[in-house]
């Protein structure tokens, strides 16, 4: 059963006849004001120069940010990541320039860019606002002094206080000797104090140049507006404020700084997919921000990431070369900075999230671990034990991904293993003057350098611990012990005392690939990432999963899954959509159409003609179904009880199968929970894995 309701958000006094009674209402002014956009760093004299379309942009971004945090994605260990973690939003917003925002192209840009950024579904409707918003664009320096002249500013840099943004400031302010405005999100007083301290220290390194600071805070006055902490849409608010500041000072570009492996989002850990991974500076997102800002400004606007082809280790080396190496100890990279409470006081970094793991490896790969704040990690890479199961999985997945990057011998092999890279290639191609082949080669070389650096660190850790390893004198949950055990198990050596189910069915010897999901007798044999082969009990859910794995990337209706599990033959070259015209099925098909259109454009960009033909066939069948079932004004009837029961039964079977798999192979269960797209139309999203079926 799909648990993805459509969340209605009415903003700025707007209303809608179809909105439910419990719709979230957001307002930055008036009697029901529950939101304030507070910006510090720009003079009051310039406030009146903010054009109405940019005032609209700031409020739209604030409303999106507030709604993003008002609706929970669910717990991180939910098995239905494809459902709860991907929410559906419908915004109705009162604006000063509805003619601009209601254009089909602007709505398409907002929906596609934000959808890719946060892995949610968005729909927008704009109406004429009844009140002028009273957002506080009170811009002043951090100590309150006004900024008089803006003519000398040449760069706008987004500054979170993290390592990569520090590298961007060091590059612009110290190496290139530019006058820079730093734009920050004031998410908490402690974070804002750290940002200001770093900027003050940066000013001391070049006291004759200007480094103003603009700090953004969205005040939310209701507890219900603080339900979710992932904040995936925060960078849209960043871009809106930075774009407005750029407009005020006569610039037509802003810069995000994020190292390539994080920005391109392959990802570096298999735990980080969709909304669980960050796409803040993904080339596709930055291209979308640039297009939105260009339409708002009425002229070409650029959103850059000069670090998109640098690894984090290379960024560290660059910061040192710029003369700001000593400041890195004060930067905070932890992805869980908003969740850790009192432990953050002693240890700014948890040590075990993807960002912390990457940071610890990267300092060592760069050769500057002495510039890192080792005491700032709650779990240190070398000294501590990784007692949490999730932490151990993150560490092993991170090293495994790096190992696979390092082993790739060519661009072609890399792209065949990591199909997600094509999105990054497209985004970089649109912003560079190089051809697609050179960009793909550069992305391959970036990830290989990252992988080589991580594996070099692993080799050094083993060399330093060789004697204790031979004596068996290492803590069982230390990083060295965990990596040694993982390597031995890949070689077929069993380590530890696993507790298999009693009397498991005999498994035939297997010398095939790393991924298996095939039927043998009355059991299913499953294998994930080259691990042990496990037998799993047969049921309809296993058949459903097998069908989806056979056709990665294709939408298949749950009715079709049921028919196949009951032994009916379905043609492999046609998509079977046997759905009644219900409100929920129509919404599912429309969402699928939007995704397919994006995928077709990408396939055309890279001349993947066979893929274009396949996707266009799926698109045509979906369009035909939608046209037949919604010809009466585009509305469908309420869901029939039989249809709902059929769909719910299919997903109940799949969930039961995933639970069975989890008892044997938790990583595979988590992978399926994340990659199986739920609803009337099901899909296994990953197309780059060669399953033995």
Secondary structure, 3 states (H helix, E strand, C coil): CCCCCEEEEEECCCCCCCCCCCCEEECCCCCCCCEEEEEECCCHHHHCCCCHHHHHHHHHHHHHHHHHHHCCCCCCCCCCHHHHCCCEEEEEEEECCHHHHCCHHHHHHHHHHHHHHHCCEEEEEEEECCCCCCCECCCCCCCCCCCCCCCCCCEEEECCCCHHHHHHHHHHHHHCCCCEEEEEECCCHHHHHHHHHHHHHHHHHCCCCCCCEEEEEEEECCHHHHCCCCCCCHHHHHHHHHHHHHHHCCCCEEECCCCHHHHHCCCCCCCCCHHHCCCCCCHHHHHHHHHHHHHHHCCCCEEECCCCCCCHHHHHHHHHHHCCHHHHHHCCCCCCCCCCCCHHHHCCECCCCHHHHHHHHHHHHHCCHHHCCHHHECCCCCCCECCCHHHHHHHHHHHHHHHHHHHCCCHHHHHHHCCCHHHHHHHHHHHCCCCHHHHHHHHHHHHHHHHHHHHHHHHHHHHHCHHHHHHCCCCCCEHHHHHHHHHHHHCCCCCCCCCCCCCCCCCCCCCCCCCEEEEECCEEEEECCCCCCEEEECCHHHHHHHHHHHCCCCCEEHHHHHHHHCCCCCCCCCCCCCCCCEHHHHHHHHHHHHHHHHHHHHHHHCCCHHHHHHHHHHHHHHHHHHHHHCCCCCCCECCCHHHHHHHHHHHHHHHHHHHHHHHHCHHHHHHHHHHEECCCEEEECCCCCCCEC
